[in-house]
Amino acid sequence: MRSPSPAPLLLAAMAGLLVAAARPLSAADVPKPNGTRPAKQPEPTKVDRARSGEDASAQPPSATGTVQQIVVTASRLPEGAFDAPAVVHTVDEQRVGERSYRTAVDIFRDVPAVMVQKTGHGQGSPYIRGFTGFHNLLLIDGIRLNNSVFRSGPNQYWNTVDPLSIQRMEIVKGPGSVLYGTDAIGGTVNVITKGPRAYGDGYNWGGRLSYRLSSAERSQVGRMEAWSTWDRIFGLYVGGSIKHFGDLEGGDHVGTQDETGYHEWDGDLKAEWFVHPDTRLVFAHQSVRQYAVPRTHRTLDGLTWEGLTRGGELSRDLWQRRDLTYLQLHAEDVGSWFDALHAGLSWHQQNETRRRVRTANRYDTQGFEVGTLGAFLQLESDTPAGRLAYGIDFYHDNVNSFSSRNAIQGPVGDDANYDLLGLYVQDTIPVCNRLDLILGGRYEVVHARADGVQDPATGLQRRIADEWKVLIGSGRAVYHVDADDHWNVFAGVSQGFRAPNLSDLARLDTARTNEIETPSPGLDPERFLTYEAGAKACYETFDLQFAYFYTMIRDMIIRTPTGVVIGGSNEVTKQNAGDGFVQGVELAPQWRFCPEWTVFGTFTWIDGEVDTFPTPAPVTNREPLDRLMPTTAQVGVRWDEPRGRFWTEASLTWADNQHNLSTRDAADTSRIPPGGTPGYAVGSLRAGWRVDENVSLTFAVENVTNEGYRIHGSGLNEPGCNFIFGLEITR
């Protein structure tokens, strides 16, 4: 065993602020910064580019997300990714199109220190620095996608984001709990969605049609977008996607993976009103519908590849619905005791229905409906003590669950509420000309209540309620090594936490293969402490990110076997019994060694252990983290034609065998082959042709050698040799 190394009133007040702040604001009395180190001027933001008539999506090609881009997620302030005190990757809409990503989760496959596990063809969950599910936080335009029914381990909810609606994705590694609260442990991801563009004098409009065809996925995806603007004051954007995914064709010795296809449609709308040149009011709505998304590894359609075992069910399908509506206000140069204001109100509805057929005459349904009311207020101030970002955020979940087999509750407690209220502050302090110190803190109150919970011992209905108060902090530093600002080194210590959610406290549902999880009241928050150090380089032709991280895990909520069998499945409950660690190294360089040629690569090594209960006995044993990412690397080369009409790219992704399994990994033989998941090496070729100003074509051959492989811990294999064609027509 290794030892580790070193509520209503609030909403009313915030609504009032939204109304009050939506007046024209004067910048005449903007206070000037005192005692602050002059910062590099940021590149024009998306709004700046749009209002000047420049296409905000126009970015230089980048393999892994250039450190030269401007980000907002790392510190809640606009800054260059190079200056952020953390590893940050960005993926813009141009890269999404060039890489032909099928889902939003697929974007992570090219990001170091991330493994994309897929339980099903429509179910993907990124493991970021060893953590997945409710240990990573996903934001959509700054609004939490995570809610109180997210379950332990991989889940499918990140797959309900349409990649074709993404303007830019910002991926920040490491704990983000100080700025964003519970769940932000492995990483924080902010999806910034598309909106109106090309503002100018008078009336302007434009549109885009895109189509994607794939052979091994047997899929077709179409999307239509349109936008219009009026006199640099008002803009409107609408978009919609229709998707059909057939049964997935695997690689060598795999063949067709039956009953893996599904259908999906997505729609999004965004309207912007510039109340004042520096004040923008945004209204947006998004809808996602996924129909009969199969989970086949638990059915007779599961694979026997490399010794895997099939499940015994006839089918297990999921219907997902997600609707997000929000109103946000963004004001700059306010001219008051604060310099900038960001505020918002949101309603997020997420519904799930699962239908399982065991035999021809035995089937059941279950699911939940979660409505989340959200509100936030963030202020920014330049002070003699540095640049402050501070604010308050609030989320209230209203949860109803159902089951055809249980009148009391569905997969989580019925008639339930879950509240998050957080206060945060972060100060960026220029200690000297080259050194910035970033200090932050957060106080969060979490309240959970579920009235419809079945007691596993008596079978009767009971009520669960609890409350937790958490205070955490972080300290980070960035040192600018050279006067020309080409090299930075950074280091930090950050606390993180995850409060028990309704899935921890009141879950009654399938866990892993042949397991059923029962309610577990009386839990405490999980706590994490991360030490990190790294370096970044930023030249005109070369950039790099490197980091080593070490995360100490304390009181992780882990599943515990009870020795009881319920309906043929082994009962597990939960305890705060998991202490351990995860550590790793990640590297992402890219070099344009001549004007047309760029080489790029990534490397990841992760190791970790945590205390578990491998048997029904009340004795813990330190074991590898579940589904630990194997050592992985990617190398590639890209050529861009000088006039920008053609490009081509070749890449090779390699992953080592993963035989370092926990007891529960070894028992999950419908997803992990006996002894572990084999390694693989997969090559891909891509090319693009800009036919004219309005028409672009992309071509790709993924998995050129038709390798039969799966990502560690997944419930199906990846596509075999896959030909992808893309067409885009713009106006």
Secondary structure, 3 states (H helix, E strand, C coil): CCCCCCCHHHHHHHHHHHHHHCCCCCCCCCCCCCCCCCCCCCCCCHHHHHHCCCCCCCCCCCCCCCCCCEECCCCCCCEEHHHCCCCEEEEEHHHHHHHCCCCCHHHHHHCCCEEEEEEECCEEEEEECCECHHHCEEEECCEECCCCCCCCCCCCHHHHCCHHHEEEEEEEECCCHHHHCCCCCCEEEEEEECCCCCCCCCEEEEEEEEEEEECCCCEEEEEEEEEEEECCCEEEEEEEEEEEECCEEECCCCCEECCCCEEEEEEEEEEEEEEECCEEEEEEEEEEEEEEEECHHHECCCCCHHHCCCCCECEEEEEEEEEEEEEEEEECCCCCCCCEEEEEEEEEEEEEEEEEEEECCEEEEEEEEEEEEEEEEEEEEEECCEEEEEEEEEEEEEEEEEECCECCCCCCCEEEEEEEEEEEEEEEEECCCCEEEEEEEEEEEEEEEEEEEECCCCCCEEEEEEEEEEEEEEEEEEEECCCCCCEEEEEEEEEEEECCCHHHHCCCEECCCCEEECCCCCCCCEEEEEEEEEEEEECCCEEEEEEEEEEEEEEEEEEEEEEEEECCEEEEEEEEEEEEEEEEEEEEEEEEEECCEEEEEEEEEEEEEEEECCCCCCCCEEEECCCCCCCEEEEEEEEECCCCCEEEEEEEEEECCECCCCHHHHHCCCCCCCCCECCEEEEEEEEEEECCCCEEEEEEEECCCCCCCCCCCCCCCCECCEEEEEEEEEC
